[in-house]
Amino acid sequence: MKIIDSILTDAASIAAIRKDIHAHPELCFKEERTADVVAKQLTDWGIPIHRGMGTTGVVGIVHGRDGGKCGRGIGLRADIDALPMQEFNTFAHASKHEGKMHACGHDIHTTVGLGVARVLAPLADQLGATVRILFQPAEETAQGAAWMKADGAMDGVAALF
């Protein structure tokens, strides 16, 4: 599989996910709809998930060629929460929720995490490590990472990006 071809093939659907997430921002530890969107996409792509990490976090797992037995793990983190701010943009995918918006790029971070998962899943048999894609809640309160770690989201992760 050529990675660039895969990215180009999925570009429109990935962009649509980003617009959907942007239009439906959720504040810290209340990212239920966002977590549902993430979990559905990962599941539809055949990527195993863990839900409820750090309350509303999701972890997608792409096992490497040894099925995760090597013990090596890489974590890729994306934050999913929004800010308590009013959006004044007028584009079609502007926030539909008064006083909440993705002003800090977390909608993009979430979508990039999904895109990476989409590209990596078919390459699993070529990976020398398990990749855990962490969709972290509550980055804006600096609590979500600790809560996810406490729930085991980082188990087996040697390096986090």
C-alpha positions, 0 to 999 in steps of 0.5 A, a space after each residue: 500500500 502506498 501511504 500517500 495514495 491512502 491519505 489522498 483517498 481518505 482526505 475528504 472523509 477525514 476533513 468531514 470528521 474534523 468539521 463535524 467535531 469542530 461544530 460540536 465542541 465539548 468541554 473537559 471531561 464531557 467529550 462524550 459525543 467526540 469520544 463516540 465519533 472517535 470510537 466509531 471511526 476506529 471500530 469501523 476501521 477494525 482498530 481495537 479500542 479502550 473507552 472510558 480512559 480518564 473518563 471520556 478518553 479513547 485509546 485505539 490500538 494498532 498491534 505491530 507484527 508480533 501482535 503486541 508481544 514484543 512489549 514495545 509501545 509507542 503512544 501518539 496523543 491527541 487532545 479532544 476537549 474544547 474551550 469555554 468561548 463563544 465562536 463568531 465564525 460564520 462558516 457552515 461548521 462553526 460551533 453549534 453550541 453557545 459558549 463552546 468552541 474549538 479555538 485551540 486546534 483540538 478538533 484538528 488534533 483529534 482528526 490527525 490522530 484518526 488519520 494516523 490510525 487509519 494509515 497505520 492499521 493496514 500496515 500493522 504487520 510491518 510495525 515493530 511496535 504496538 502503537 497506542 493512539 490516545 484521544 485525551 480529554 481535559 487537556 485544557 485543565 491539565 488533568 486528562 493525561 494523569 487520569 488516562 495514565 491512571 486508567 492504564 492508557 499508557 501501559 506498555 508505552 515507551 515513548 509518547 508523541 
